[in-house]
Amino acid sequence: MAATYDVEAARAQFPALQQEQVFMDNAGGSQVLGSVVDSIRSYLINTNVQLGATYKTSQASTAGFSDGYKSAASFINAQPEEINLGVSTTQLFHNLSTALKFQPGDEVIVSKLNHEANSAPWVRIAEHLGLKVKFWASSNPTNPTCDVGELKTLLSDKTRLVACPHASNITGTISPIREIADAVHVHPRALLCVDGVALAPHRQVDVKALDVDFYALQFTTVLAWTHTNLFPRFKAFSWYKVYGPHIAQLYASSRIHEEIQSLAHFFKPTDSLDLKLNLASANYELTNSIPAVVEYFGATPAKTWDEMAQHEERLQAILLSFLNSNSRVRVIGDRSASKEVRVPVISFTVDGVGSQALVEAVEARSAFGFRSGHMYSHRLLQEVCGLADVEDGVVRVSFLHYNSEAEVQGLVRVLQEVLA
């Protein structure tokens, strides 16, 4: 495939990329657009006041806050009253688990491929309410996936919620969310809760097309929840992983709002998800900056996303080709570089070399920055992949569209030297 993506034009939009450090730890948080930085600075200088008053500056601040919600909702094909912005995906899921109505005898199914953010809230509430937890464990230790066939053996009319990732933050493998949603929604009260944090920086998200119940992400990742038929839908993510500030987003369809209890003060209205779940208010200056992230994708966002995905496919092909050719390397996840199968989050171990030791050896020779560990996917690495030292975990290298082919080729050369 010929390279058509203008990576240098993209890199110019990110001030942090003008330094020596080469960022390859992007699954932990992307770099921030210069336009987002400018927006936050402008807000703090010009409109840093409490919302809702009638004086001019407060009206301007309130309007900017509202525009942030509108942009965040449009980013995932939702309505502003269907989203909730907060500190992190972890916090939003814990709030949601506390507010969601359960009944005695309900069952919760939790994927072992989850980041703990989408496991702990449901395990905790199940223990508190005396509900049954079923773990959805992949049967393949080297290429674990959210297999729909395995899920169907766990589902029943007692199922209240299924929690899984859109893409694993360890393997990068993309889960068949629409197939999973169809299987879950055969059961009348079952809801699907998807962690979209690892997927959202790489693909356009449409919560209606996915037919999910909950979806999360953050702007450094994004979170959403929608409903397109008789079954409710949820989704979440974090904007700080999608080129924006450290703020997370949860979407929930208005069709299911009656099943969510309000966590707010008794005198507050409850006619939006945010009013029900936000214990105070989303950060003003960060919310105001979200439109700058959405504008980055231009007038034809579908085309932009597709070009980004093709470029990232070329990046991961370079690294995976090297890793797959070395008999000492165990890639955790699909060995294919296809953008249809995975996003460029690549984890591996090396026989005879500790993961952190490998990271430090690369750091001693170069400016490449990535990491080792379990990345809060402890259950996956210990119970599915069978790693003996989960704390040392895997080596994880993660690219975004602003990484260049030259950077990845440089990493391969250093890895060759270290492994030799």
N, C-alpha and C positions, 0 to 999 in steps of 0.2 A: 504494500500500500504506500503510495507516494505521500510524503509529508507535506501537508497543506496548511497546518496550523501555525500561526505567527506567534511563537512562544516568546519572542523578545518583546513584542507589543504587550503581551499579557504581563510579563515580568516588570515592565515599566510602571504598572499600576500598583505595585507592592513595594513600598519604601524599604522594608526589611531585606529584600532580595539584592539590594545594592551593596551589601557587605560581603565579607569573605566567607562567612558561614554558609554551608550548603544544607538546606533544610530537607531532610528525608525522614522526618518524624511527624508527618502531616496528619496521620490518623489520630494523633494526640491533640491536634489543634493546628489549623491553617494559619498562614500569615494574613495580615489584615490589609485591606485595600486602603490606599491613601485617601480616597474620598470618604471612607468611613472615619478615619482619623480626623479629617477636616470637619466632618459633621459633628463629631463629639466635641471637638474644641470649640466650634461655633456655638453649640448649645450651651456649654458651660460659661462661655463669655457673655452671651447675649440673652439667653432665655432660661436661666437656671432658677426657676421659681416653682412654687406649688401650683398644681393644676386646678382648674375649675373656678377661678375667680373671674371677675368681670373686667379687671384692668387689662390694658393692652398687652403687656408682656406675658401675663398668665394666659390670655387667649391665644397668643402665638405659640406658647409652649404646649397648650392643650391640643391645638390643631396639629402640631408636629407629632405629638404622641399618638393621636388618632391616625395620622398618615402612616406611622410605623406599623400599627396593627393592620391597616388595610393592605400594606405591602407584604407583610408577613403572611397574611391569609392568602393573598393572590398567588404567592410563591408556590403554594401547594394545591391551588384550585379549591379554596375554602372561603367561608365568609368570616368577617372580623369577629362576630359574636360566637364563633365556633372555636376560637383559639385562646390559649392562655400562655403568657410569657412569664418566665421565672428565672431563678438563679442557675439551675442546671436541670438536665434530664432526670438525674437521680432524684432531685427534690420534687420535680413535677410528678414523677411516677409514685413517689411515696404519698404525696397529697392525694393523687387520684385513687390509690389503693385504699386510703382511709375514707374517702368520700363515696366510693362506689358501693351500691347496695348489694349485699349477698344474702342468701337464705341458708338455713341449716341443710346440710347434705350436699352443698355445692362443691364442685371439684375444680381445681386449678391445674393446668398443664404448663410446665415451664421447660423451655428448651435449654439443654446444657451448652448450647452454642452462644447463649446470651452473655453479654457484658453484665456484670452483677447488678447494674442499675435497673435492668428489666427482670431480675430474679428476686433480689432481696425484698422489694416491697410486697410481692405476691406471697412469698414464703412467710414473711412476717405477719401479714394480715390473716393468712390461713391458720397459722399457729394461734393467733389471738382469738379467732372465731371458731376454731375447731374444724376447719375445712380440710379436705384431703388434697394433698399435692402429689401430682404425678410428674416425674421428670421424663422429658422427651429426649432420649439419649441416642445419638447417632451410633450406628453399628460399625462405622468405618473409622479406625483410629488415625489413619494417615490422611484421609480426605473426608472429614466429618461434614455432614450436610443436614439441613432441615428436611428430612425425607417425608413426603406426604403419606406414603404407605405406612410408615411407622407411626405417624400421628393418628391415622384412622384407627389403629388398634387401641389407642388410648381414649379416644373421644366417646362420649355417651350423652344421653339427655341430662345427665347431672353436671356436665361441663358448663362452667360459668365463664371461664376465661382461659385463653391460650396466649402465652407470651413467647415471642421469638424475635430474632434480628432480621432486618432486611438484607444486611450483609454482615458477616462476621468480622469483628475487629481484629481477629487473629488470621483467619484464612483468606479474607477478601471475597469469599464465594457469595454470589447473589442468590438469595432464597426465592423460590417460586411463590411469591406472596399471594398472587391472585388464586392460584391453585389451593394454597393453604386456606385462604378466606372461603373459597367455595366449600371445602371440606368442613371447616368449622361451622359454617352457617347452615349446614344440614340440621343442626341441633338448635332448637328454638331460642334458648337463652344464652347461647355461647357467644362470647365476644373475642375478637382477635386484637391483641396488643403488640404492636410492632415497634422495635427500636430501629429508627432510620439513621442514627448518628453516623455510622460508617459508610452508608450509601449516599446520603444527601450531598456531599461535596462533589460527587462524580456523576450523578444522573438527575434528570428532571423528575420531580415527584408529583404525581396526580393521585390524591387520596381517593377520589371518586372512581377512577379506573381500577385502582387496587382493591377497592371495596373492603378496606380495613376498618376496624373499630377504633383502635387507638394507634397513633403514630407519633414518635418523638424524634427531635433533632436539635442541634445546637448551632448558633450562628457564629461562633466558631463551630455548632451542630444544630438540627430542626425537629419539632414534635407536632403531629397532627392526628385528627380523628374525624372521620366522615361517615355518612350513612346514605346509601343510595337506594335501598329497598326496605323491607320490613326488619332487617337486621342492623343494629347499630355498628359504628365504626370508630376506631381510635388510632392515632399516630403521633409520634414525637421526634424532635431532633434539636441540635444545638447550633446556634449561628456562629459560634467561635470556631467551628470546624468548616464553615461555609463562608470564609473570607470576611467575617464580621466580628462584632464585639462578643464578649463572654456573656451570652444570654441564650436561654433555651426556649423552645416553643412546643406546646401541646395543642393538638386539634381534636375536637369532639363534636360530632354532629348534633345539631339541635334536636334530632329525633330521639336522642337518648338522654338528654339533659335531665329528664324527670327521674332517671335512675341514679343521679349523682346528687348527694346531699351537699348543702352549702357549708363551707368551712369558715365563712366570713362572719362579721358582726351581725347580730340579729336584725338590725335596722337597715341593712344594706339590701338593695334589690338583687334579684337572682335571675335576671333575664339574659345573661350571657355566661359562657364558661368561665371567663376571667373573673367575673363578679362572684362566682361560686367557689373557685379554687384558689384565687390569689389572696393570700393572707394580708397583704398590704397593697402594693402596686409594683408593677415592673419598673426596673431602673429607667428613669426618664431619658437621660442622654443616650443610653444604648438603644432604647426603643426608637428614638428619633433618627438613629443612624441606619436602621434596617432598609429604608428605601434606597440608600446608596448601594447596598449589596445587590438588590433586585435590578437596579439600573445597569449594573455591570454586565448583565447578560444581554443587553441591547434590545433592539426592536424585534428581532427574530430569535428569541431564546432557545427554541427547539434546535435551530441550526447551530447556535453557539455550543449547547450541551453536546450535540453530536460530534462537532469538531474536537471538543475537549476529550471526549471518550476515545476517539480514534487516536489522538496524540498519546493519551495515557496507555492505550493498548501497545503502542510502539515502545513506550518506556518499560513496561513490565515484561515485554518480550525479550528485551536485552538482558535484564537481570535473571529472568527465569531460564533463559537459554544457558547461561553460565551455571546456575545452581543445579539444573537438571543434568548437566554433563559431568558433575562431580559426584563420585560414588560415596564420598564421606558426608554429603549434605542430605538431610531429610527435610523436604519441603512439607510444611503442614498446610494442606489444602490442595486444590486442583493445580496440576502442573501446567495446564493450558494458559496461554496468555490472552485468550479470546475475551473481548469486552462483553460478550454475551454471557460469559460464565462468571467473571470476577471483576473486581476493581483492584487498583494497584496497591493493595495492602498485602505484603509478602512476608511470611514468617517461616523460619527454618531453624534447625539445629545442625551442629557439625560434630561428627564422632570425634571424641577425644579432646574437644575444646569447649570450655564453658561459654555460655552465651554472652555474659558480660565481659569476659576476658577477650572475646572476639571483637566486641564493640570497642573496647579500650585500645586494642591493637590497631584497629582502623583509625581511631581518633588520634593516636600517636603519630600517624603517617599522613593525615589529611584533615580537611575542614568539613568532612561529611558528618552530619549529625543525625543519628537514629538511636534506637534503644533496645534493651532486653527486658525480660520479665514476663509476668502473666497477663498484664494489661487489663486487670480486673475480670478476666475470663478464666478464673481459677478452676471452676468445675470442668470446663472444656479440656484444659491442659492436664489436669490431674486424673479425672475420672474417665475421659474419653480417649485422650491421646496417650495417657500412661506415662507422662514425664516423671522421672524420679525426683528431680529438683525443680519444683514448680516456681519457687521464688526466683531462681536464675532464669527459668522459663525458656523462651525462644528469643532469637534475634528477629526484630520486626523492622522492615524497611517499608516506608509508605510514601508514594509519590502523589503529586497533584499536577494539574495541567501547566503550572508555571515551572515545573522542573524540565530541564532540557535533556536531549539524548546525550549530549556531551557529558553532562553531569553523571548520568547513569553509567556510561562507558568508563568514566573515571573511577567510579565506585568499583566496577568489575575488576579493573586493573589492580586496585588496592587489595581487594579480596583475594585475587590470585596470588599476590605477594604474601599476604598474611597466611593463607592456607598452605603455601609452599614451605 
